[in-house]
Amino acid sequence: MQEPKSGVECDFDMCPLQDDYVTSDEEINSARRKSLMRCSMCKNRFYCSTKCQRSDWKEHKWNCSVLPVNRLPAATVVEIDDEFKAEVKRVVAILKDVAAALKDDKKKLSVPMLAPLLSTLCHFDFYSTGVVFHLCISSSLISHSIMNSEIPSELPDRLRYTRPIQDSDSFKYRLPIVTACRLLLIDYVSTLDDARRDEYEKFFAGMRLPPSWCEMYGPKIVGRPADLSPGEYAMLAEVMPVWVMPEIEKAKAEKKNLQVSVGEETAADENAGEESENPEGMQWVWLAVMLKRVYSAKSG
């Protein structure tokens, strides 16, 4: 993979030299750019000193993941088999149910409303590195449609996300949301052909995010979908609806045209709400709803 960008100035927000770093003298600016240090993991963050780098790590670590340049660390390989597909299907069903409960923005969040996220998406295992969430099942809190599918009672070891997540002890819904995003991304990338992969990478290249937001690098998202940081998965959940919405609208229009063309106009009208609301890609919309309303909610 190529490096995502070249350094221009120190990326630490509180750098004492930041205001004076870029001058009107291009020769001085060029010399300063060459002296910048780069984050050795993501290659996407630059610093003027070791002190700035260490100070910034407190926040940057949540958004940092390995970008392989030159010597390539092996990407985590997740086999897309029947077991994986069943887990993705189950997670999508959970996202749909919780998103429906969150549909009313004015409705106050409650523990019962969000219980499936903690009860069906995860349980606690404590390790020295922090809290790791596993996907598991709780029959009392799952819809009949989910229970009818044959699913394992616990997410397999190979599908678990083990990185600590910022403030997850206080905001416990962050763990299942990040876990769900990771599974959805692995599944989505596995379906892309070469042309679509290129378009997907260009989508991220064209994004213009505020400097304080987590940066997204297309080649890494496509090439290492199982190895991103918690911040990258959270940002992905934020922006994916923008990417999938044209396809969702296209699928809705095609389905409606097909129903009308075969003389089922009345049936199409009656079933439009139910049949057209769940085209491929809606799982990202449901996930974004949860990110917006639940990511920083306390579980009580």
HELIX and SHEET records of a PDB file:
HELIX    1   1 GLN A   18  TYR A   21  1                                   4    
HELIX    2   2 GLU A   26  SER A   35  1                                  10    
HELIX    3   3 THR A   50  HIS A   60  1                                  11    
HELIX    4   4 ASP A   82  ALA A  101  1                                  20    
HELIX    5   5 VAL A  111  SER A  119  1                                   9    
HELIX    6   6 SER A  139  LEU A  141  5                                   3    
HELIX    7   7 HIS A  144  MET A  147  1                                   4    
HELIX    8   8 ASP A  157  LEU A  159  5                                   3    
HELIX    9   9 ARG A  174  SER A  190  1                                  17    
HELIX   10  10 ASP A  194  ALA A  205  1                                  12    
HELIX   11  11 GLY A  218  GLY A  223  1                                   6    
HELIX   12  12 PRO A  230  SER A  261  1                                  32    
HELIX   13  13 GLU A  265  GLU A  275  1                                  11    
HELIX   14  14 MET A  282  VAL A  294  1                                  13    
SHEET    1   A 2 MET A  37  ARG A  38  0                                        
SHEET    2   A 2 PHE A  46  TYR A  47 -1                                        
SHEET    1   B 2 PHE A 124  TYR A 127  0                                        
SHEET    2   B 2 GLY A 130  PHE A 133 -1                                        
END                                                                             
